[in-house]
Amino acid sequence: MSKYLYSNISFILMNAMLFSFISAIMLLNNGKTIFLEWSIGGSSLNFSMTLLFDFMSCLFMSVVFCISSNVVWYSKSYMSEDKDANRFILLVFGFVISMILLILSPNIMSILLGWDGLGLISYALVVYYPTKKSSSAGMLTVLSNRVGDVCVLLSIAWFTLMGDFNFFIWNLTDELSTNFWLPLLVMSAALTKSAQIPFSAWLPAAMAAPTPVSALVHSSTLVTAGVYLLIRFSYLLEFNWSLTLLFISTMTMFMSGMVAVFESDLKKIIALSTLSQLGVMMFSISLGLYLVAFFHLATHALFKALLFLCAGALIHGVGGSQDVRHFGGLAKNFPLVASCLNLANLSLCGIPFMSGFYSKDLIVELACQNSWNLFIIIIMFISLGLTVAYSIRLTFSGFINFSGNSSNSSLCDIDYTLVSPILILTTISLFSGPTLAWTLFPFPCLILLPSILKMGALIMITLASLSMMSMLSFNLNMENSLNKFIMFNGKMWFLPFLSGQSMTLYSIKSGEQILKILDQGWLEFASYQMSSTKPNKFNYMMNLFQNNSLKVHFLVFLLWSLLAVIYLL
């Protein structure tokens, strides 16, 4: 039964992808936008259910449908031995529906529905395997994303004060320019969903999910929801917080690249590269390059999903091991998968005329054209070199180095259910760069830079490639001399400890103290015990007054006499 369910859902999503892409091209050429609105609200507050169909939403929908259809087809073989295959495919389909609701919603209330749907279903997918590691990773994921959910809820209150829940409030520009909290709330929600510093720990931890989930959820849809939200709310960042976003995204690029160089888990290396590219997208948003950020979002989603699918085929073939040190020489056993993975790696590095080159090189050159300080430019080029470094290390460890060759390798290239989605995504990702570049930017951009900056990206790619290949060829052992530095990067700058163990223990201990002091302490006395004892004393006093007690009248007489004496003195 599950076999036909996989095929039917994959066929439906593929047709939806074709329809969405054709609609995006037509809307872009005609310059039109379609609104479908159902009015629900009352008189003072205008609330309506609105769907927004423009070239951006339709194009992003086509990317999501393309990746999800290939992932579902791929899962038919990858999850064939799973007992709960129907539950898995229905969760994936529910995730796609939540993502489409988020994409098509210009209304913050309906955005919250898709936003919470993404968080809930992603938690269910991360804890899909009933292990302790999956449980802790799922808890870290859902608690980190709840911070963003709270920010979205608080932003609804600010939109309520403005009288409308839609993000295209062009007539309130003066109010937005003086608004301090609304851009902060929207940016905080985007930072948590896109795993920027200090919320970066949950993305590598979420690799405990099945590999098809990582290809769909943690490469192209869930993690890019924050970027897409900031692109839609871009007018908010024109007034405040763009410099803060610039610093956070730059540090995220640098941190993720540095950590990936010392990581050995295959899926975590790809997850850290996703984190690095999310930093690139946030970096371009902070510079005001919203369309370029969306361009990089679309191209990156395709070749990063391809990377995860190739990684899943390799893990599937070597018996379930994810340690790249156990691979070695896999190009002989997996020639087709190895070729596709290397093509995706070249796109990730920004090699000229690959799909990633068209978006990354444009972001780098436009960033150099802006008048930012030298520190930002240096960190950007170092992050670009680190991307090349860990990609070269992954290729060398997995396909060239024969010292870690596994004995249980199998020829998975003959499994057409695994290989066919990989070939389809390879073809689409190769042609997505120039196609989207010619579609979104029909007129070439004239970027005037000095020669050193114009060739800076290519120079950095070449230097990083030569440096990493020389280090790997001579097999330099730096563990003794750089032990503390490797430990610091291997633990991801201690972000998992800060956002996971220590914060959890601190919150549990502080919650216990609050329970003893407040709920079981003076708060209980002030609320329950006082409410039960004070009325009894008050009733006793009223009974004394009503019974004309001489004691009460005598006390009242003494009180009035004392007040009279004080007044006369």
N, C-alpha and C positions, 0 to 999 in steps of 0.2 A: 504493500500500500504506500509506504514512504517513497518507494522508487518513482511511482507516478506523481506523487505530490511534489517531489523535487523537480521533475521534468516540467510539470504544468506551471509551477511558480516561476521557473527560469524562463519559460516561453512567454509568460505574461509580462515579466519585467523587461525582456528584450524588446517586445513590441512597444511597451511604454517608453523605453529609451529612444527608439526611432521616432515616435510621435513627439516627444519632448524636444528632441534635437531639431526636427523640422520646424516646430513651433517657434523655437528660439531664433532660428535663422530668419523666419518670416517676420517676427516681431522686431528683430534688429534692423532688417532692411527697410521695413516700413516706418520705423521709429514710433511704434505704438505700444501702449500698455493697456492691459485688460483688467478691470476690476469686477469682481463678483461680490456683491454686498447684500447681507441680510440684516436689516435693522432690528435690534432687540431692546435697546435702552429706552429710558424714560425721557423726561423733559429737560432736567438740569444737566444730566450726564449722557453724552452720546456714546452708546456702546453698540457695536455691530460686529457681526461675523463677516470678515472680509478675506477674500483670496486675491492675491496679486500675481498676475501673469505678465512678467516682462522678460526681456531677453536674459537677464541675469538669473532669475528664478528658474526659468525653463532650461537654461543651459546647465545649471547646477543639478537640476532634477535629472537631466539626461546622463550626467556623470554618475550620479548615485544609482540610477537604474542600470547603467552599463556594468558597474562594478558589482552590484548586488546580484544581477542575473548570472554573471560568470562565477561569483562566489557560491551561489546556490548550486550551479551545475558542478562545480569543483567539489562541493560538499557531498554530492551523491556518491563519490568514490571514497573521499577522505573519511567520512563519517559512516561508512557502510557497516562497520561492525558495532556501531552504537545501538544500544537497546532503545533509547529515547529519541530516535531520529525525527519522529513527527513533532515532538516538543521542540527540538532544536530548530527545525525549519519554520515553525510557526512563530517562535521568538524572533527569528531573523526577519520574517515578513512583517511582524509587528514593529520591529525597529525601523524598517524602511518606511512604514506608514507614518510613524512619529517624525522621522526626518523630513518627509515630504510636507507634513503639516507645519513644521518649523520653517521650511523654505518658503512656502506660499503665504505665510501669515505676516501681514504688515501691522497686525494688532498685537499689543503686548500681552493681552489676555489669552489669545489663542496661541501666541508664541510660548506662553507658559505651559500650555497643554503638551505641545511637542517637546519642549525642554524637559519637563518632568517625565514624559514618556521615554525619552532617550536615556535619562538617568536610571529609571527603574528597570528597563529591559537590559541595559548594559550591565547592571548589577547581576541580573539573573543569568546573563551569558558568562560573566566572569566567574561566577560560582557554579558553573555548569558541571565541572568535575568536583565531586564531593571530597575534597582534600583540605587539610588545614591551611596549606599555602593558598589555595583558591579562596578559602573563606576570609583569610586576613587581607588578601589583595582586594577582594570585593568590598570588604568593609572600609578599607582605605579609599577605594574609588568612590563609593557612595557618600562617605562623609566629606571628602574633598569637594565633590560636586554639589553637596547640599549648601555649601557656602554661597555658590553661585545662584542656587535656587532662591535662597533668602534675599540675595541682592535683587533678583528679578521681582520678587514679591514687594520689596520696598520701593522699587522703581515704579510699580503700578500705582502706589500712593502718590508719587510725584506727577504721574500722568493724570491722575484723578484731579489734582489741583489745577491742571491746565485745561481740563474739560474734555479731553479726548484721549483715546488709547492708541491711536495710530502713530507710527513713527514719522510720517510725512507731515509734520506740523510746521508748514512753511510760514504761517502767519504769526508764529510765536518766537521768531528769531531774537527779538529784543529780550524776551524773558529768558531764553536759553543762554544768551551771552552772559547774563548775570547769575546763572544757575551754577551752583558748585557741586551739589550732591548727585544730581541725576547722571552726569557723565561718569562720576566715580562709581556709582552703582552698576551701570551698564558695563563699564570697563572691568570691574571686579568679577562680574558674572562671566564675561568672556575669558578672563585670565584663568579662572578655575576650570572652565570647560576645555580650554585649549592647553591646559597644563603648563602655564608659564610660571616662572619663579614667583613666589615660594610654593606653588602647588604642583611642582613637577614630579613628585615622587609617585603619584598614582599611575602614570602612564606606563613606565616599565613594569610596575607591579601587576598591571592588568594583563600582561602577557601570559598569565596563568590560564587564560581562556583558550579555547580551541583556535587553531591557526586560521580557519576561515573567518572566525569572529574577529581576529586581529586584522585580517585583510580588509574587512568591511567596516568594522566599528572604529578601530584605533588607528586607521590610516587615512580614511577619506570622508567619514561622515561625522561621528561624534566629536572628534577632536577639532574638526574644522567648523563646528557649529558656532564656537566662540568667535572665530575669524569672520564668519558670515554675518553674525549679529553686529559686530563692530562696523562692517562694511555698510550694512543697512542703517545703522545709527551714526554714520560718519559725521553728520552735521553737528553732533554733540561734541566731538573731539576737536572741532575747529576752534573752540573757545578755551577749553581747559584740558589738562592732563595729557596732552600729546607728548610733552617732554618726559613725563614719568613712564609712559608706555614705551618710548624710545629706549630709555635706560633698561627697563625690565626685559624687553625683547632682545636687546644686544647681549645682556648677561645670560639669557636663556640660550641663545645661539652658541656662545662661547662655552658655557657649562656642559651642554649636551654633547658638543663635539669633543671636548676634552675627556669626558667620561666614556664615550663610545670607543675611543682609542684603546682603553684599558679593559673593555668589557669582553667576555668570552662567550656569553650566551647569544646565540644567533638571533633569536626573536627580540631580545633586549637591545642588540645593536641596531636593528631596523627600527625599533621603537624610539631609540634615542636620536636616530636620524630624522624620524618624523618630528620629534620635539625640536630639533634644530631648524627644520623647514617651517614649522609653525612660528618659530622666532623670526624667521625671514619675512613671513607674511605680516606678523605684527609690526616688524620694523618698517615695512613699506607703508602700512596703515598710519603709523606715527608720523611718517613724512608726508602724508596726504595723498599717497599714490594708491587710491582705493581700487581702481580698475586694474592696475598692475598686480595688486595683491590678489584680486579675484582670478586673474589670469594664471598666477602661480598656484593658486589653490586648485584650479581645475587640472592643470598638467601634473602637479605633484600627486594628486589623488590617484591618477591612473597608473603612473609608474611605481608608486609606493604599494598599491594593491598588488601589482605584478611582483614586486619584491617579496611580499608576504606569501603569495601563492607558490613562488619558486622555493622559498624557504620551507614551506610546508611539505612540498614534494621531496625535498632533500631529507627533512626530518623523518618523513614517512619511509624513505628508502633505506636509511641507515639504522633503522630499528628504534626510533624515538629519541635519540640523543640530540640535544640542542647545543652542545659544547663544540665550538668551531675547532678546538684543538683535537677533537676526535675524528674530524672529517679527513681532509687531505686526499688529493688525487681523485676527487669525485668527477672531474671532467671526463674521465674514461668511462665511468658508469652512467653518468647523466649528461651526455653531450648537449642534448637539446635544452634541458632545464638550465644547465650551466651557461649556455649562450644567452638565453633570455634573461637570466639573473645579471649577467655582466652588462647587457644592454641597459637594464634598469639602473645598474650602478653608474654607468656612464652618464645617463640622464640626470641622476642625482648629483653627480659631481659638476654638472654644467659643461660637459665637453661640447665644443662647437658643433652645431647642427643636430644635436640631440634635442629632445623635447624640453628638458630642463634648462637648456642653454637660453632659449628665447625669453624665458621669464626671469631667470636668475641674473643673467647678464644685464637685462634691462633695469632690474632693481639696483644692481651694483653701480651702474653708470649714472642713473638718476640720483642715487644717494651721494655719489662723488660730486655731482653737479650742485647739490645743496650746500649751503654755507654752514655745515656743522664742524665741530672741532676735530682735531686730528685723532683724538682718542677713539671716537666712534668709528672713524674710517679704518684705523688699525685693527680694532677688534673685529670689524666686519670682514676684513681680508684674512685675518687669522682663522676666523670661523669657517671661511670658505676653504682654506687650506686643510683644516681639521676634517672637513667632510671628505675631501679627497684621501686623506691619510687613513681613516678607518675603512673607507671603501676598498682601498688597495690592500689593507690588512685582511679584510674579509675575503677578498678574491684569492690572495696568496695562501691563506690558511685553509680555505675550503677546496681549492681546485689545483693549486700548483705544488704545495708542500706535500710530499708523499710520506712524511714521517708519522703522521697520525692517521694513516689510512685504516678505515674500519673493515673488519673481516665480514661483517654481515650486510654489506651493501647489496642492493638488488637493482635490477634494471626496471625502474619505474617509468622510463620513457615510453614503454609500450602500452601503458595504461592511458587510453585515449580520453577517458573521462577526466583524468588529472591534467593531461597535456593540452587538450583542446582549449579550455579557458585561458591557459597560460599563453598559447599562441595568439588567441584573439586579443587579449590585453596587450601583448607585445606589439602587435600591428597597430592597434588604436593608439597606444602611448607613443609610438614612434612618429605617427603623423599628427598627433594632437598639438604638438608645439607649433609647427609652422601654420597649420590650419587655423588654430585659435588666434595666432598672431596676425594673420592676414584678415581674419574676421573681425576681431575686436579693435585692431589698429590698422584700418585700411590705408592710412597715410603714414609714411615712415617718419620716425622721430629724429630730429636733428639734435644730437647731443655733442656739444663741443667741450673737449677735455684735453688736458696736457697728455703727451704721449705715454708717460709713466702710469697715469691713471687709466688711460684708454686701454692699455695692455696689461693693467694690474691684475685682472682676474686670470688671464692666461698665464702670466708669470707666476702667480701664486699656485695655480693648479700644477704647473710644471715642477716648481720647487718642492711642493708637498709630495708629488709622485716620486721624484728622484730620491728625496730624503727617506720616505717610508720604504721604498724598494731596496735601498742600500742597507737600511737597518735590518730588514727581514732577511736579506741575502746573507749578511754576515752573522745573523742570529745573535745580535747583541743582547747580552743579559744585563738589564738595568735594574733588576729587582733588589740587588744589594745596595746600590748607590742611591736609588730613588724609592726606597721602600715606603717611607711615610707619604711621599707624593702619590705613589700608586695606590696606597690604601685610601688616601683622601679622595681620589677620583673613583676608585672602585666602589666606595660607599656613596657615590653620587653627592659629594659635598655634604654628607650627613643629612640630606633632606629627607630620606625615608625615616631616619630616627626622629627628626624634629616633627614631622607631620604624622608619624605613626605611633611608635612606642611611647616616647616621652610625653607627647600631647595626650595620648590615651590614658596613661597612668596619672598624669597631672589632673586631667578632667575627672577621672574616677575618684582620686583622693580629694580634690576640691569639692566634688559633689557630695562625698561622704561628710565633709566638714559642714557644708551648707545644710545638709539634712539634719545634722545634730544641733547646729546653732539656730537655724531658722525653723524648719518644719517641726522638729521635736523639742525646740527650745522656747525662746521668748515669743516666737510667732504663735505657737500653739497656746501659750499662756495668754497672750493678748487677744487671741481670737476666740478660742473655744472655752478655756477655763474662765476667762473674764466675763464672757457673754453668759456663762452659766451661773456664776457667783454674784456678779454685780446686780442683776435684776432682783435676786432674792434679798439682798441688803436694802435695795431701794424700796421694795415692797414692804419690808419690815418698818422702814421709816415712815412710809405713807400710812401704814396701819396705826402707828403711834399718833400721827397727826389726827387721823380720823377718830381715834378713841379719846381725844382731848387729854393726852397724858400730861400730868403736871411737870414731869421731867423735861419734856420738850418745851413747854411754855416757859419754864424757868431758864432754860438754856437760851432761848430766843431773847428773853428779857435781859439777861446778862450781856448778850452780844450787842444789843442796841444800846445799852448803857455804856459799854466800852467805846462804841463808835461815837457816842455823844461827847464823852469826856475827851477823846482824842480831837474831835472837832473844836471843842471849846478851848483846849490848850493851844 
